Amino acid sequence: MKQISTDIVIVGAGLAGLYTALNIDSSKRIDVIVKESLIDTNSNLAQGGIAGELDFVRENLDAHIEDTMKAGSYLNNAEAVEILVTEAGDNIKRLMAFKVDFDRDNEGKILLTKEGGHSTRRILHSGGDSTGKDIMFALKQECYSRDNIHIHENMMAIDLIYSDNTCFGVSCLNKTNEIIDFIAKNTVLATGGIGNIYGSTTNSSVATADAIGMAFRAGVNIEKMEFIQFHPTAFHKGNGVHRQKFLISEAVRGEGAYLINSEKERFMNKYSDLLELAPRDKVSQAIYREMYDTWTDHVYLDTRHMSTNYLEKRFPTIFRTLKREGLTMGKDLISVSPVQHFNVGGIKVDVDGKTNMDCLYANGECASNGVHGANRLASNSLLECVVFGNRIAIDINKQITEKVNFDSKLTSFSSYQYNYKPIKKKLGTIMDEYVGIVRTKDGLNFAKNEVEKIESNLEKYPNNSKYYFEALNMVQTALLIINSAITRKESIGCHYRIN
Ligand SMILES: Cc1cc2nc3c(=O)[nH]c(=O)nc-3n(C[C@H](O)[C@H](O)[C@H](O)COP(=O)(O)OP(=O)(O)OC[C@H]3O[C@@H](n4cnc5c(N)ncnc54)[C@H](O)[C@@H]3O)c2cc1C
């Protein structure tokens, strides 16, 4: 077993991880652990943009706060929302200083778009619909230029190293399944989403709830796991068997696209005054109802009243991808259906990203600071990664750098040979069917029984491999979701119960 001693270990190199690293004093050594390659992140996939007011105009900030609270059914932490919105401008300007070029008009003015739940245009975007990719490219370049940031690809964090409620780093597996312990004064968890627990998701394949699993096993508080956001408009391929679904950004509706059902009728007027730009929970639930009523598994996004030239320029990635599927935006109907998209809850943190374990922080999609309430407002998650990443960095920068000695004594455990692939598949089927957009008491209890059986089998057959730990994290997190969903009997936000 090998040990690496550092000042800060950050698990994850999405926006939450890299932006935190870049705001920590360069006098401190930072080791960034990355499960696969740097490109595999949800951050990289973000299309629509990042929400935020660049100027401190109280009226505009209040409107962003109200939209965020309303989308979250007012279950949000008001202090965290105030911070998210008021610190947006400075952090977005810092992204620009890191050379992120947001789209501008011919006069150099930043172009803003709108998505579901936003009362005004306040979303910045880049490359039309490649906001995440462009931000991540710029941040990676900045990280490479810093001598204090050491990035380790193909290194999977498997468990926290802790004692007496203090975190001393993480144990990792390298590509050849050797254990490497990173011993650090501070640890930041930023492993992103949980999407692959579900059969269909918009998430990257690395989104397997790893930080939540690790935190859970170490007794760290986790909250609001019942709130799983389903994106209303993932591209629905006829055979429907692909795990990772291509997202058609909400910004397409923001620019004027409609939703129509299989009978070619526009339907959102039956469900919300905001029509296609209602918050995601409302739109996904409406689509679910329409699919049920019309006996089908998809609805359509209608852009036929919009200009093909404009759509190609405004949404180049989506346009190109659909073209490869034989569809032309502005001419053809696009079949869409809701799929798992975002984990609203997660590792409970305060407004400085601190968990209930000393020296352990969490940021981004794996964390829950309360900004999203019961449902996330579109384009607030990239913003969350930067605002709270900066606050974690400020907190760490205040501390004196000191080396930590800890003998982690990790024992290597028995390695059973077991095929974990069918477990993931079975879990996805159960979660889609019983813990999806619409939930019932019986369905949730059935899911609980089935997933508990899978968990007890897994625990009997531990294995020193990435596949084992991913399966364990997914199953344990699925149980956290199910148990929270059973406990919350009322429907609110993206948790919808019919009994
Ligand atoms: C298709 C899509 C479109 C989206 N569009 C938008 C949008 O327009 N605007 C918006 O605000 N939000 C959007 N979101 C949501 C947003 O992109 C994510 O919530 C956000 O990027 C999460 O950032 P993160 O850094 O927390 O996680 P990620 O970006 O997913 O990064 C996670 C990192 O953790 C690493 N990791 C995971 N497990 C381990 C482990 N065990 N050991 C080591 N490393 C590990 C991964 O390798 C990766 O580097 C979108 C999401 C998707 C999927």
The ligand as an ORCA input file, in Angstrom:
! r2SCAN-3c Opt
* xyz 0 1
  C     -26.687     16.463    -19.964
  C     -26.611     17.455    -18.836
  C     -26.850     18.799    -19.085
  C     -26.802     19.728    -18.053
  N     -26.985     21.056    -18.329
  C     -26.823     21.970    -17.330
  C     -26.881     23.370    -17.607
  O     -27.040     23.794    -18.743
  N     -26.734     24.224    -16.559
  C     -26.541     23.810    -15.278
  O     -26.421     24.639    -14.364
  N     -26.464     22.481    -15.004
  C     -26.585     21.572    -15.989
  N     -26.486     20.235    -15.704
  C     -26.142     19.826    -14.337
  C     -24.664     20.131    -14.068
  O     -23.933     19.877    -15.246
  C     -24.116     19.282    -12.950
  O     -24.955     19.312    -11.836
  C     -22.746     19.801    -12.517
  O     -21.926     19.946    -13.642
  C     -22.126     18.837    -11.534
  O     -20.791     19.180    -11.371
  P     -19.911     18.316    -10.375
  O     -18.546     18.900    -10.440
  O     -20.588     18.220     -9.073
  O     -19.917     16.842    -11.006
  P     -19.297     16.310    -12.365
  O     -19.109     17.396    -13.320
  O     -20.094     15.156    -12.809
  O     -17.853     15.799    -11.929
  C     -17.717     14.667    -11.115
  C     -16.251     14.272    -11.037
  O     -16.091     13.317    -10.015
  C     -15.288     12.249    -10.497
  N     -15.598     11.051     -9.711
  C     -16.790     10.436     -9.525
  N     -16.650      9.402     -8.672
  C     -15.339      9.369     -8.312
  C     -14.555      8.546     -7.471
  N     -15.092      7.538     -6.775
  N     -13.229      8.778     -7.388
  C     -12.642      9.787     -8.081
  N     -13.344     10.622     -8.882
  C     -14.665     10.411     -8.982
  C     -15.641     12.131    -11.953
  O     -14.638     11.428    -12.625
  C     -15.706     13.622    -12.301
  O     -14.411     14.105    -12.525
  C     -26.532     19.297    -16.727
  C     -26.291     17.950    -16.474
  C     -26.321     17.031    -17.517
  C     -26.065     15.594    -17.224
*
